[in-house]
Amino acid sequence: MRAFLRRVPGWQLLVLLKALVVGGERREAAVAMLLKPANLFQPYTTTSADRYPGELAAVRETVGEPARILSFGCASGEELLTLRRAFPAAAIHGIDINPLAVRTARKRVRGDRAITVTRAADAAAEPPSSYDVVLALAVFRHGALKHAPARCDELIRFADFERTVTGLAAAVRPGGVLVIRHANFRFTDTAAAAGFEAVRTGFGSGSAAGPTPVYGPDDRLLDPSCRDDGVYRRRTQNSR
Ligand SMILES: C[S@@+](CC[C@H](N)C(=O)[O-])C[C@H]1O[C@@H](n2cnc3c(N)ncnc32)[C@H](O)[C@@H]1O
């Protein structure tokens, strides 16, 4: 029945309109899909607290107590509060492309003056080398790729990933870390990766629906076992 309804003209629009009425995470995703802001990767704002304990432990082992953290794609702010609990002394900045998620995140962190949230689609406004930790968790992906089509470029493109992740990499101070998780692309396929060394990869990926598919610089499907997301440390002059 659902497969039939999906083919009915206007069905997708009805689904989006229903999501706008239902509210919450569904409304956030519907707004992203209707507005289609430039440089949108994952339109779904699904998130929860304490999603990445292993990754945050690796961050702590690598940089100790960070002073400044950037959460790129912070969604409705649960990630910002998780980071606050893990790193009580840090100044934390959240960025998200979704205007509704940003509004919710701001409400969620109200009262913590060391957490700020802005709406943006990249790190262009962030000063170079200004963060100890930059995280892009479940951002460089698209939920509609879960069935692993042969190409991804109808939804997201490697060229946009490379440009955006290069901006994030530039915001990491030498010796600081960039954490990328659940991406449909590989950091090591970008030129920016030469300035980093892997601290920890192989955290595992995917869900009951299967592993996160991975696409190469030509936007074509790769074997998912070649994924590389994890924690990367920016090289210092001495470590080159
Ligand atoms: C699945 S949520 C991930 C939330 C959180 N990081 C986590 O892992 O729980 C993906 C988020 O990325 C945001 N996003 C997608 N493209 C973006 C872009 N170019 N700039 C900033 N945020 C983006 C979406 O709006 C969404 O809130």
The ligand as a Gaussian input file, in Angstrom:
#p B3LYP/6-31G(d) Opt

LIG

0 1
 C       21.309000      13.614000      12.244000
 S       21.582000      15.240000      12.835000
 C       22.997000      14.966000      13.850000
 C       22.881000      15.648000      15.172000
 C       24.027000      15.366000      16.129000
 N       25.289000      15.826000      15.601000
 C       24.101000      13.901000      16.476000
 O       24.947000      13.183000      15.911000
 O       23.307000      13.436000      17.303000
 C       22.301000      16.077000      11.415000
 C       22.299000      17.593000      11.568000
 O       23.173000      18.158000      10.569000
 C       22.606000      19.389000      10.177000
 N       23.224000      19.808000       8.906000
 C       23.109000      19.265000       7.682000
 N       23.842000      19.938000       6.782000
 C       24.446000      20.945000       7.466000
 C       25.319000      22.007000       7.103000
 N       25.776000      22.187000       5.855000
 N       25.715000      22.875000       8.058000
 C       25.288000      22.737000       9.344000
 N       24.453000      21.766000       9.748000
 C       24.042000      20.866000       8.831000
 C       21.120000      19.090000      10.096000
 O       20.329000      20.247000      10.120000
 C       20.930000      18.210000      11.331000
 O       20.542000      18.945000      12.457000

